[in-house]
Amino acid sequence: MTIKHKLVALTISIISPLIYADDVSTLLPTGSRSSVYLDSIEQTSSPLINHNTQDYFPPASTLKVVTALAAKLSLGDDFRFTTTLSTAGNDVIIRYTGDPSFSRQDLRAMLRKVKATTGKQIDTLWLDNRAFSGYSRAVGWPWDILGVCYSAPASAITLDGNCVQGALYTNNDGTTRIHVPAHQPIVAMSTARSVTKQQQQDQHCDLELRITPENRYSLDGCVVQRQSPLPLNFAVSSPARFAQAVIRDELDKLGVTITGNINVGAPENTTLTERVNHYSAPLPELLATMLRDSNNLYADNILKTIGATHFKQSGSFNNGTAAVKAILKQQADIDLDSSVLVDGSGLSRNNRVTAMQMADVLRYIYHHDADLNLITLLPISGNNGTLKYRQSMRKPPIKGALSAKSGSLFGTYNMMGYGLNSQGKVETMFVQLVTDYHLDKSKVAKPVISPLTNFEQTLYRQVIDYSGSLERSNNKAQP
């Protein structure tokens, strides 16, 4: 640490005591583990806070920053997902490549254009899903959330985010009912009971979702009585089956009949004539959605595409994560060999990284951001994306002073990003990894703020203080 940075650190310690290693754990419940890194963006040694940064933690959605960097380095800003509709005689072939933004409206537009070629009859329609292979859900995704939209399967055949919205209504007689828009080809029913909050607690009864491969959903258990409907977001269990049903419905509306079947795969030894191409938004826009909204489907389909591009084979979770490690090592000199990467979204409970590895990613992004333009895609504390309503970031001085990516799983609460100065320029970088955080509410007398919020606010104020002190020091140093 230079003399200038030692003076800055001394100044900060006078303003508010730093959270050094011995102090971090005192802000969290017993049993919690934490790793914290805070440093000037220009420094390569002697970070201001360097606590447990070689220990392994689940990254959760902070892993999306790693995926975004690998995508920028390997796919480039001009990359777009392409969905292609071709014909062979009176057969129609739709080649899917995992476009997470591909919608029913996009599909409808393609089918309208091809009607002029096929007329009012199609013999066989093929859904070509060969762009991806292997599992559509990564190892380590919890089984009990597979029916929820944020766990939508990462498949080549993707439509409307592989997600269907619905609503659960509680009735006065204690029963419930589900409403799903009529045009959505899924079946959802509820035998759940509508109870009071006290009854739910006394009976230890929660709302439970069960799914089948046929895109059938059932709710049972208990739900607290509501005046307004409870929004539901169902992850499509079988994207291929879902797409088949939607295509039949759209063709029926167009007055086009299929004499054969809608098959998953591609015809062999057939010459295809391309008729219509649909292109997604370019990569920067896809990454903006992935990072600001923490969209898991975008992250995992981009990961599989990285694997397909790098290894020139169908993309998968396995070759996608292998490609990310190889790309970052070869092009950015970032060594993730010892990390455990299972997906691109961070949804898997099996992922493991160190704070130092994530700090390496942040530092590389900063020093190459003139070309990468990734920092501007991160949410701003208290302002937008997943950080807009975060409890620890809603008010000044933290609001608007951090550009960062959050990540959370059961018992895991992470953050990584940059501290900004008064001009919105990056001065510092930080990594926060917290896991095994389990608050026994029965032993806590309703705190004004939770231990986690207290921990985060204390840390983020340190980041802001350090950023401000560096800015003032740099301004004084200028002639």
Disulfide bonds with the S-S distance in Angstrom:
Cys149-Cys163 1.61
Cys205-Cys222 2.01
